[in-house]
Amino acid sequence: MRVRSTLPLVALGLVADALWRRRRAARLTPLPPSVEPARDGHRFVTAAGVTLDEATRRAASAYAAERSLRVLDLVPAGLDGARALELVRRVDPETYRGARLAPGGTGGHAMLVASEVAERAAVTRFTGLGAAEMEELAVRLKRYAPVGTDLAVAPAVAPVPCTPADRRAILRGRWPSDLPVYLSGNLIGLGVLTAALARALARGLRGGPAGGRAREALPALAVLAAASVQPYLVTAGTALRPHDRHRFALTRGVGALYRWTRVALEREAPDPELPRLRERYAAELEAGVERFHEPRRDDCPWCGGTALRHRLTSGDHQHHRPGVFTLDACDSCGHVFQNPRLNLEGLDFHYRDFYDGPGGPEVERGFRLAAPHYRDRARMLRGHAVPKAWLDVGGGHGHFCNAARDVWPRTRFDALDMSVSITEAENRGWIDGGHLGHFPDHADKLAGAYDVVSMHHYLEHTLDPRAELDAAARVLAPGGHLLIEVPDPEWIVGRLAGRWWHAWFQPQHLHFVPVGNLVAALAERGFHTVEVQRGAAHQPVDLLMIVMMLAHRVVPDPAKPWRSGRWTRTRGAARTAVYLAAGPLMFAAAALDQSLHPLIRRTGRSNTYRVLARRLPDEDTR
């Protein structure tokens, strides 16, 4: 299909997109005036060049108090057209407040924040923030007030410009590893569209007003008209009145490529921490990676059987740290395990800077997108129990507990993790209490304290899954429930894709327990399995992850501190080219994953399974 033949569809798409955004823009509420003074517990954060008059402070404070808001973003009514359209693309005012894991949205000018939230979030600057700093703060504050954050239009706030450098810094925060790919993709798309428009217009003009070719210009004119009218369709009659609406609308058809080009040409300051991290990793790797492994074992860690066979050999296909890892399978019981296993020093090396530090933003995005899956896990308790006190083991930053409150709002959610991220989860208010350390070490102290314990994608990371199950049996009160979700090693894609199946996740995943083994082990510990979910637990990302890992394998991210610091620009350009070339395959793989998802949910197999088991009273286990 030629690009020119798609122009009518582009025009229709622009109009449909404008109407979709308009529905969101219409839900933005302007601040009603108030004569009451601003509350003492409310503080205001402003961007550089922004001044809040007393009337706006009073109105914002009254609005927040009336609605029990802890954070309120103040959007200028005259916000420039580009940012206004982007804001209503990224934020749905109708659902934003209740979306616990949604990223923070902002107009980038001013915010009201409750003093206690500012203290918990360690906000130290309240004036003169840059555009990227305002964006970063909005994201952070939404995490600290997940259902107490909203937006409102402040008519008296004068808009300040957002420079291309500001824009690039904002996008870097959203796309920490993939910004060049994102920018290049937009530039290529806009370039192709602009060329198609220019060609169609030129052909039409050559034919003259009365010529037969004049009609060839009509689709291009329709696209230009739709692009120009879009700002009016989105904002007319709403609380948003972009100060540059007329100019933005008139130049939009040809100005978008220019604006994106200016952003792409902006140079970024290098990460000041990267050289130090590179030196640290280089020093560690000088001694080799063989020391990170324990001796190879000749028996199965689950059943003790000695009939072992090689399952696969893999590298680190996620972050491409050095090392080769082997998974063996036991012919006696089907258990799959890393052999030789990483020792504690190796685990520290491969976990460091993955979930926190340089790797934190990427992982955060993945966790945020999993909110529906978190709620599905929590719903598994329905019909079996009404939880009062829930402990999530391996709780990380508390994403599951935060999302599960939508299902069980009256439940106390605590979490345990080996990482200091558990302290951050407690500070955010995503969990009610946190425990730092290894679960078996806390079992006696927590004995009988919970009526639900969950382990979501935790057992496969542990050194001894059986010891973790023993700890769960001690911590749960009689009649309590244990909920476990793990990758299913019996899934057909895991066999067919081999090392490219994402759930093998080497080197972090140490054990893969078949569902029959897990149910039997729970029975040995006094549990009765009340429900097993296989198809319903499926995560529809298998094919997409295969394509992504293959692309990532060709040119790993040169910005990772364990990668060489030489030729980073050349390698970065190559990585961008590979990802752009693989883009259509990624799209097709993701579409196929989603298409197959409803079918897989109705089967008895998937890439993940869940087990819900009830701890029997002690007298029933004798």
Secondary structure as UniProt FT lines:
FT   HELIX           3..6
FT   HELIX           7..25
FT   TURN            26..27
FT   TURN            40..41
FT   STRAND          42..47
FT   TURN            48..49
FT   HELIX           54..66
FT   TURN            67..68
FT   STRAND          71..76
FT   TURN            77..78
FT   HELIX           81..90
FT   TURN            93..98
FT   TURN            100..101
FT   STRAND          110..114
FT   HELIX           115..120
FT   TURN            121..122
FT   HELIX           131..144
FT   TURN            146..147
FT   STRAND          149..154
FT   TURN            155..156
FT   HELIX           164..174
FT   TURN            176..178
FT   HELIX           179..207
FT   TURN            209..210
FT   HELIX           212..217
FT   HELIX           218..235
FT   TURN            236..237
FT   TURN            243..244
FT   HELIX           245..265
FT   TURN            272..273
FT   HELIX           274..285
FT   TURN            286..287
FT   HELIX           290..292
FT   TURN            301..303
FT   STRAND          308..314
FT   TURN            317..319
FT   STRAND          325..330
FT   TURN            331..333
FT   STRAND          336..338
FT   HELIX           344..351
FT   TURN            352..354
FT   HELIX           357..359
FT   HELIX           360..369
FT   HELIX           371..379
FT   TURN            380..384
FT   STRAND          389..393
FT   TURN            396..397
FT   HELIX           399..404
FT   TURN            405..407
FT   TURN            409..410
FT   STRAND          412..417
FT   HELIX           421..428
FT   STRAND          433..436
FT   HELIX           439..442
FT   TURN            443..448
FT   STRAND          450..456
FT   HELIX           459..461
FT   HELIX           465..475
FT   STRAND          476..487
FT   TURN            489..490
FT   HELIX           492..497
FT   HELIX           498..500
FT   HELIX           502..504
FT   TURN            506..508
FT   STRAND          511..512
FT   HELIX           515..524
FT   TURN            525..526
FT   STRAND          527..533
FT   HELIX           535..537
FT   HELIX           542..554
FT   TURN            558..559
FT   TURN            561..562
FT   TURN            566..567
FT   HELIX           568..601
FT   STRAND          608..615
FT   HELIX           618..621
//
